[in-house]
Amino acid sequence: MMRTKAERTADGDGAGGAPTSLADGICDRLHGLDVAKITQLRRRLRQAGGGTDFVVVKNTLARRALADAQVQGLEAHLAGPTGLVLTGVDPIAAAKVLADFAKEFEKPTIKVGLVDGKTVTPDLVKRLASLPTKHELLAQLGGALQAPMAGFVGALNGLLMNMVGALEALRAKRAS
């Protein structure tokens, strides 16, 4: 059943699923993407996890949703066919997927990003995409914390082996 404009606006769903509170997101220029590629992009973003979603929005409704969410700085970039990548927990994973997709198909073009409520340039979004993921950073941190401890255990083991070798030599000397 079709809902009226008033019902969609009352539900906060007037922008085709645009959020009423937005902390992180990426605005794309969709010119030249067909439905199959957009569907593929949505699948990749969902696989990235963290509640990331992709919506194609009408610019007027997106402006209303952004005004309701009190998000500043994106209005100037809402021109032409627009898609919003709404990131969930990990905005870097969404930026990686979008940058890889743009390299593969040469589209979409990143217009602007929004990280922690602040607008960022397309170049910064691409730099964010080059950062390691949260899991990779945690693994690097774990390795950095483990390396000194492993070295210390190795040094203690070496000292113990030297002590055992000296005691064995002493026992052999006394036995002969």
C-alpha positions in Angstrom: 0.0 0.0 0.0 1.3 3.5 -0.9 1.9 5.8 2.0 1.2 9.4 1.8 3.9 12.0 2.0 2.6 13.1 5.4 2.8 9.5 6.7 6.4 9.1 5.4 7.4 12.4 7.0 5.8 11.5 10.3 7.7 8.2 10.3 11.0 9.9 9.6 11.3 7.8 6.5 10.7 10.5 3.9 14.2 10.4 2.5 13.9 6.8 1.4 15.3 5.4 4.6 17.6 8.2 5.5 18.3 8.3 9.2 16.9 10.8 11.7 20.3 10.9 13.5 23.5 10.6 11.4 27.0 10.5 12.7 29.0 9.0 9.9 28.2 8.7 6.2 29.4 9.1 2.6 27.6 11.0 -0.1 28.1 9.6 -3.7 27.4 10.7 -7.2 25.6 7.8 -8.9 25.6 8.9 -12.5 26.2 5.9 -14.7 25.5 3.1 -12.3 22.8 0.7 -13.2 20.5 -1.2 -10.8 22.7 -4.4 -10.9 25.8 -2.5 -9.8 24.0 -0.6 -7.1 22.6 -3.9 -5.8 26.2 -5.3 -5.9 27.4 -2.3 -3.9 24.6 -2.8 -1.3 25.6 -6.4 -0.9 29.3 -5.6 -0.4 28.4 -2.9 2.1 26.2 -5.3 4.1 29.0 -7.9 4.0 31.3 -5.3 5.6 29.0 -5.4 8.6 28.4 -2.9 11.3 24.9 -1.9 10.1 26.2 -0.2 6.9 23.5 0.6 4.4 23.2 2.3 1.0 20.2 4.4 0.1 19.4 6.4 -3.1 17.6 9.5 -2.0 15.8 12.5 -3.5 17.8 15.6 -2.7 14.9 17.5 -1.3 14.0 14.7 1.1 17.6 14.2 2.1 17.9 17.9 2.9 14.8 17.6 5.1 16.2 14.5 6.9 19.6 16.2 7.4 17.9 19.3 8.8 15.8 17.2 11.2 19.0 15.3 12.2 20.8 18.7 12.6 23.6 17.6 10.3 25.4 20.6 8.7 27.7 20.7 5.7 26.1 18.2 3.3 23.5 20.4 1.8 25.8 21.8 -0.8 26.7 18.4 -2.1 23.1 17.2 -2.7 22.8 17.8 -6.4 22.2 15.3 -9.1 21.7 11.6 -8.5 22.7 11.0 -4.9 23.3 8.0 -2.8 24.1 7.9 0.8 26.3 5.3 2.4 25.1 5.2 6.0 27.9 3.7 8.1 27.2 1.9 11.3 29.9 1.0 13.8 32.9 1.1 11.4 33.0 3.9 8.9 36.4 2.8 7.7 35.1 -0.5 6.5 32.4 1.3 4.5 35.0 3.7 3.0 37.1 0.7 2.0 34.2 -1.1 0.3 33.2 2.1 -1.5 36.8 2.9 -2.6 37.3 -0.6 -3.9 34.0 -0.5 -5.8 34.9 2.8 -7.3 38.3 1.5 -8.4 36.7 -1.6 -9.9 33.8 0.1 -11.8 35.2 3.7 -11.9 31.9 4.8 -10.3 30.4 6.0 -8.0 32.2 9.3 -7.4 32.6 10.2 -3.7 31.2 13.8 -3.2 31.8 14.2 0.6 32.1 12.2 3.8 30.7 12.8 7.3 32.8 11.4 10.2 31.8 12.2 13.8 29.5 14.9 12.6 32.2 16.7 10.6 32.4 16.9 6.8 35.5 15.5 5.2 36.8 15.8 1.6 36.7 12.9 -0.9 40.5 12.7 -0.6 40.2 12.2 3.2 37.6 9.5 2.6 40.0 7.7 0.3 42.8 8.0 3.0 40.4 6.6 5.6 39.9 3.7 3.2 43.6 3.0 3.2 43.7 2.7 7.0 43.8 -0.8 8.5 40.5 -2.1 9.8 39.6 -2.2 13.5 40.4 -6.0 13.7 43.8 -5.4 12.0 44.7 -2.6 14.4 43.7 -4.8 17.4 45.9 -7.6 16.0 48.8 -5.3 15.5 48.4 -4.0 19.1 48.2 -7.5 20.4 51.4 -8.4 18.5 53.1 -5.3 19.8 52.2 -6.1 23.4 53.2 -9.7 23.0 56.6 -9.2 21.4 58.4 -7.9 24.5 56.9 -10.6 26.7 57.9 -13.3 24.3 61.5 -11.9 24.2 61.6 -11.8 28.0 60.4 -15.4 28.2 63.0 -16.4 25.6 65.8 -14.7 27.6 64.7 -16.4 30.8 64.6 -19.8 29.0 68.1 -19.1 27.6 69.4 -18.4 31.2 67.7 -21.5 32.5 69.3 -23.7 29.7 72.7 -22.2 30.5 72.2 -23.0 34.2 71.2 -26.6 33.3 74.2 -26.9 31.0 76.6 -25.7 33.7 75.1 -28.0 36.3 75.4 -31.0 33.9 79.0 -30.1 33.3 79.7 -29.9 37.0 78.0 -33.3 37.6 80.0 -34.9 34.8 83.2 -33.4 36.2 82.5 -34.7 39.7 81.5 -38.1 38.4 84.8 -38.6 36.6 
